[in-house]
Structures are given as C-alpha cells and as structure tokens.
Amino acid sequence: MASSRSAIRRRTLPARLLARVERVRLVLMDVDGVLTDGGILFIDGGSEGRTFDAKDGVGLHLLRGAGLSTGVISGRTSPAVRRRARELRMNEVHLKVRDKLAAYEDILKRRGLEDEAVCFVGDDVVDLPVLRRVGLAAAPADAHPAVLREVKLITRATGGRGAVREIADLILEVQEGIRKRLSRPEGNRA
C-alpha cells in the first residue's frame, strides 16, 4: 500500500499527469544519481562501491508485488549494481550501455510495450533521449537542470535518497485507487 506521507501528492497533480501514471506497466531507471547519490567509491585493488537506499528497494519490491516490471539502463557496470538488481529481482538489467535509447527500444520490442506504458527515471543529459520517449518521464530533485526542464515528474527527494520510492508510492497509490474503483459493484459507486 502506498504511504500516506508520500512526498508526491496525488491530489496536487494535474489530471493529464495522473493519466500517464495510470498507464505505467514498466519502471526503468538509471543507476548513478537515481538509485544512488551518484557517488562512486573506488577501493584499492580496483573494486568499486555504491550506497543504495533501502526505501527505494522497498518501493521497487512493492511495484513488483503489484504486477509491474522494473529495470535499469546504465552506462556503467559494477558487481554492486548487479548484486542490487538481483536482490531486487529486476526484470531488465542493462549495464555498460553506450546507447540507452537503443537498449530502451529493444526492451519495448521484446515486451510488446508502447512508450506510454513506461516510466523512466533519469538524472543527467545522457538520459534525455529515453526521457523524451516514455509515457512518464521522472527525475530526482538534484537532476541536471536540462533534465529537470524536460521531465513531467520531479521528486522532492534526491537521487539515492528515496526518489525512486516517491515514484513507486505515487504509481501504487494511483493504480490502487483505479483497481478499487473498478472492483466496486455498479450500485455502490459514489
């Protein structure tokens, strides 16, 4: 169930944006700056580390439980990212991608989806080609200014600090409300 304290309030969003949220079936995102705060810890011996927010993980788990698919498209790769994607049972994991739009188009084709069924969360200019195509383009509050100008939904949280959870909560709240309305007997409609 969506949090009643969700930072993005359904009631404050325009009807056109809510209609976009209703159609989402797949939530894709960049990693660095979205699932993480963008920091990369270089460890002696050539390893890397990243910090992920547990709240974002719960949000992705809840989306999956509601029947939505999730995934990442990132220009970088690391064992930490692969492990996190595996823990979250993401459906699509595309790392070390040079052309995010080509990877996105491949996902759509394989899954038989239209742009309107996809939410993409990005934070930097390399994400713009995908953000311009999807039905619901979203970004963390600390995304690059060019991205913030293009997206339809900006979280209050920054990347790696609950931004993905805000989006998950909104999607769940809107889609759960639709399911409840549709499941009411005709005579009980308010």
C-alpha positions in Angstrom: 0.0 0.0 0.0 1.3 3.5 -0.8 2.5 5.6 2.1 0.1 8.3 3.2 3.2 10.5 3.8 4.4 10.2 0.2 6.2 13.3 -0.9 4.4 13.5 -4.2 0.8 14.1 -3.5 -1.7 12.6 -6.0 -4.2 15.3 -5.3 -1.8 18.0 -6.4 -1.0 16.5 -9.8 -2.8 17.6 -13.0 -5.2 15.1 -14.5 -3.0 14.6 -17.6 -0.1 13.5 -15.4 -2.3 11.2 -13.4 -3.4 9.6 -16.7 0.2 8.9 -17.5 0.8 7.3 -14.1 -2.3 5.1 -14.6 -0.7 3.5 -17.8 2.7 2.6 -16.3 3.5 -1.1 -16.5 7.3 -0.9 -16.5 9.5 1.3 -14.4 13.1 1.7 -15.7 15.8 3.9 -14.3 19.4 4.9 -14.5 21.6 3.8 -11.6 24.1 6.5 -10.6 22.3 9.6 -9.5 18.9 7.8 -9.3 19.3 4.6 -7.3 22.5 6.0 -5.8 23.5 9.5 -4.9 25.9 9.5 -7.8 29.0 8.8 -5.7 31.3 6.0 -6.7 33.7 4.7 -4.0 37.0 3.4 -5.6 38.5 0.7 -3.4 42.2 -0.3 -3.5 42.6 -3.3 -5.8 40.2 -1.9 -8.5 36.9 -2.6 -6.8 34.0 0.0 -6.6 31.3 0.5 -4.1 28.0 2.3 -4.1 25.3 3.1 -1.5 21.7 2.2 -2.2 18.7 3.5 -0.2 16.7 0.7 1.4 13.4 2.7 0.9 14.0 2.7 -2.8 14.4 -1.1 -2.6 11.1 -1.5 -0.8 9.4 0.7 -3.3 10.7 -1.5 -6.2 9.6 -4.6 -4.3 6.1 -3.2 -3.8 5.9 -2.3 -7.5 6.8 -5.9 -8.4 4.2 -7.2 -6.0 1.6 -5.0 -7.7 2.5 -6.7 -11.0 4.7 -4.0 -12.5 8.1 -4.8 -14.0 11.3 -2.9 -13.1 14.8 -2.5 -14.5 17.9 -0.4 -15.0 19.7 1.0 -18.0 23.1 2.3 -17.1 26.3 3.4 -18.8 28.4 1.9 -16.1 28.6 -1.5 -14.5 29.8 -2.9 -11.2 29.4 -6.0 -9.1 27.5 -3.9 -6.6 24.9 -2.8 -9.2 24.5 -6.3 -10.5 24.0 -7.6 -6.9 21.4 -4.9 -6.1 19.5 -5.6 -9.3 19.5 -9.3 -8.5 18.4 -8.7 -4.9 15.5 -6.5 -6.2 14.6 -9.2 -8.8 14.6 -6.6 -11.5 13.2 -7.8 -14.8 15.5 -5.8 -17.1 19.2 -5.2 -16.2 21.2 -3.4 -18.9 24.7 -2.2 -17.8 27.6 -0.7 -19.7 25.2 0.6 -22.3 26.5 3.1 -24.8 23.2 3.9 -26.4 20.4 4.0 -23.8 17.7 4.7 -26.4 18.6 1.6 -28.4 18.5 -0.5 -25.2 15.1 1.0 -24.4 13.7 0.3 -27.8 14.9 -3.3 -27.6 13.1 -3.7 -24.2 9.9 -2.3 -25.8 10.1 -4.6 -28.7 10.7 -7.8 -26.6 8.0 -6.9 -24.1 5.5 -5.7 -26.7 5.0 -2.4 -24.9 4.3 1.1 -26.1 6.1 4.2 -24.8 3.0 5.1 -22.8 3.4 2.1 -20.6 6.9 3.0 -19.4 8.2 5.3 -16.6 11.9 6.2 -16.9 13.7 7.9 -14.1 16.9 9.7 -15.2 19.2 12.4 -13.8 21.6 13.5 -16.5 21.7 14.6 -20.1 22.6 11.0 -21.3 19.1 10.0 -20.1 17.3 12.6 -22.2 16.7 10.5 -25.4 14.8 7.9 -23.3 13.1 10.5 -21.1 11.7 12.2 -24.2 10.1 9.0 -25.4 8.5 7.4 -22.3 4.9 8.0 -21.1 6.1 9.1 -17.7 9.5 10.9 -17.5 10.7 11.4 -14.0 13.8 12.7 -12.2 15.2 13.2 -8.7 15.3 16.7 -7.3 19.0 17.0 -7.9 19.0 16.0 -11.5 20.8 18.1 -14.1 18.9 21.3 -15.0 18.4 20.2 -18.6 16.7 17.0 -17.3 14.5 18.9 -14.8 13.2 21.1 -17.7 12.2 18.1 -19.8 10.5 15.7 -17.3 6.9 15.6 -16.2 7.6 14.5 -12.6 10.3 15.7 -10.2 10.6 14.1 -6.8 11.3 16.0 -3.6 14.0 13.5 -2.7 17.4 13.5 -4.3 19.0 10.5 -6.1 19.8 7.6 -3.8 17.8 9.2 -1.0 14.3 7.9 -1.7 13.4 9.4 -5.1 12.6 6.0 -6.5 10.4 5.3 -3.5 8.4 8.5 -4.1 7.7 7.5 -7.7 6.8 3.9 -6.6 4.4 5.3 -3.9 2.7 7.6 -6.4 2.3 4.8 -9.0 0.9 2.4 -6.4 -1.5 5.0 -5.0 -2.9 5.9 -8.3 -3.2 2.4 -9.7 -4.5 1.0 -6.4 -7.2 3.7 -6.5 -8.2 2.6 -10.0 -8.4 -1.0 -9.0 -10.6 -0.2 -6.1 -13.0 1.9 -8.3 -13.2 -0.9 -10.9 -13.8 -3.6 -8.3 -16.8 -1.8 -6.7 -20.3 -3.2 -7.7 -22.1 -0.9 -10.0 -24.7 0.0 -7.4 -22.1 1.2 -4.9 -20.4 3.8 -7.0 -20.1 7.1 -5.1 
